[in-house]
Amino acid sequence: MQKSELAVLLLLCGVVTASQFAGHGATTLAAKEHSTAQSIPPPDPQMIRAHVKFLASDLLEGRGPGQRGSDLAAEYIGAQFESYGLKPAGDGGTFFQNVPMVTMKTLPGTQFSLVPKTGGGDAVSLKLLDDFTVNNETQTEVADVDAPIVFVGFGIKAPEYNWDDYKGIDMHGKVAMLFVNEPTSDDPKFFKGKALTYYGRWIYKFEETARQGVIATLIIHRTDLASYGWQVIHNSLGTEKSFLKLDDTPKLKAASWIHFDVAKKIAAMSGMDIDKMYAQANSRDFKPVELPVTLKAHVVSEIHSYMGKNVVAKLPGADALVQKAASEGGGMMGGVMGAGMQMMSAGLSMGQVQSVTREVIAYTREKAGEDAVGEIVAAIPGLAQFV
């Protein structure tokens, strides 16, 4: 997907989401523009309720990935798209794009233990779900780890903020231990102040450590930093999960969260204090510390392959609209500014427009990456003021 297309998608998502705030203002705006454009009917609550009722019904059996209910849901959505006059944009002239997927479930035979390097103490065994959660991203049934733990602060490498927690250390074949979230900041120009950037999200932590050559990552859970308690980790990551089928992207043998009490135990085994380690991690001068503790892990997983379905439709004529905007001097600037102005005309404040757009941008960062979204925002005039 080209950057211009992704930028348009971001704004369209923002417009759709923002319409929830607009209330009757959207209808008023449509009436105002009826003389120059075809009026778009307001959302029909009863129709939305009917769609949700069917998709949430027992007939679809929860729409589990790779299950009959999921396929039925896809067929239903494809049929709805067709009824709206949209055209197929999937594989082979259909509304469906096949996506190779796998489900993985970490099994009870999985074991973690902390082993002192010096041999001056006993190994500490950890309990799955109570002390840690783990997924084997390499998508094999068994993965074994026996490697030293290196504390890498927040595990962030952000050149635009002159921040590098790795400082050139060779992390290949090692275990990274790091805090969730990112350095504390009140400065909008430094990790966007109090806002959480992609660098603070757990998915970035796993991606970056894998790029660094790490084989296992231990994200330290702290409720105030994560904004949710350990029970959320226990419930959401302790079940079967779906992933895209493995490609050539670096992956971890053990992508793990550890309870804060476990982090304190590792610090104590290393003769350190976890609170002081957190304070040090907040400094730009922080340097990674290899701890005198080894992680021995045996990760056992149940794997199933299946073909997922994206439902994809297109509305012919978008190219002509883009060309028309460009010929009239509006270009992407006009599209972005126009979308923002229309949302505000529909009854939203600038703050609401920005709030919605930021949520869309944050989600897109998780899927497309910080670099791609950053380049788009910087390259499209007018988009930055809504982020």
Stockholm file with secondary structure:
# STOCKHOLM 1.0

chainA/1-387         MQKSELAVLLLLCGVVTASQFAGHGATTLAAKEHSTAQSIPPPDPQMIRAHVKFLASDLLEGRGPGQRGSDLAAEYIGAQFESYGLKPAGDGGTFFQNVPMVTMKTLPGTQFSLVPKTGGGDAVSLKLLDDFTVNNETQTEVADVDAPIVFVGFGIKAPEYNWDDYKGIDMHGKVAMLFVNEPTSDDPKFFKGKALTYYGRWIYKFEETARQGVIATLIIHRTDLASYGWQVIHNSLGTEKSFLKLDDTPKLKAASWIHFDVAKKIAAMSGMDIDKMYAQANSRDFKPVELPVTLKAHVVSEIHSYMGKNVVAKLPGADALVQKAASEGGGMMGGVMGAGMQMMSAGLSMGQVQSVTREVIAYTREKAGEDAVGEIVAAIPGLAQFV
#=GR chainA/1-387 SS CCHHHHHHHHHHHHHHHHHHHHTTHHHHHHHHTTTTSCCCCCCCHHHHHHHHHHHTSGGGGGGCTTSHHHHHHHHHHHHHHHHTTCEECSGGGSSEEEEEEEEEEECTTCEEEEEETTSSSCCEEECBTTTEEEECTTCCSEEEEEEEEEECTTCCEEGGGTEESSTTCCCTTCEEEEESSCCCCCCTTSTTTTSCCGGGSHHHHHHHHHHTTCSEEEEECCHHHHSSCHHHHHHHHSSCEEEECCCSSCCCSEEEEECHHHHHHHHHHTTCCHHHHHHHHTSTTCCCEEEEEEEEEEEEEEEEEEEEEEECEECTTHHHHHHHHHHTTCHHHHHHHHHHHHHHHTTCCHHHHHHHHHHHHHHHHHHHCHHHHHHHHHHSTTTGGGC
#=GC SS_cons         CCHHHHHHHHHHHHHHHHHHHHTTHHHHHHHHTTTTSCCCCCCCHHHHHHHHHHHTSGGGGGGCTTSHHHHHHHHHHHHHHHHTTCEECSGGGSSEEEEEEEEEEECTTCEEEEEETTSSSCCEEECBTTTEEEECTTCCSEEEEEEEEEECTTCCEEGGGTEESSTTCCCTTCEEEEESSCCCCCCTTSTTTTSCCGGGSHHHHHHHHHHTTCSEEEEECCHHHHSSCHHHHHHHHSSCEEEECCCSSCCCSEEEEECHHHHHHHHHHTTCCHHHHHHHHTSTTCCCEEEEEEEEEEEEEEEEEEEEEEECEECTTHHHHHHHHHHTTCHHHHHHHHHHHHHHHTTCCHHHHHHHHHHHHHHHHHHHCHHHHHHHHHHSTTTGGGC
//
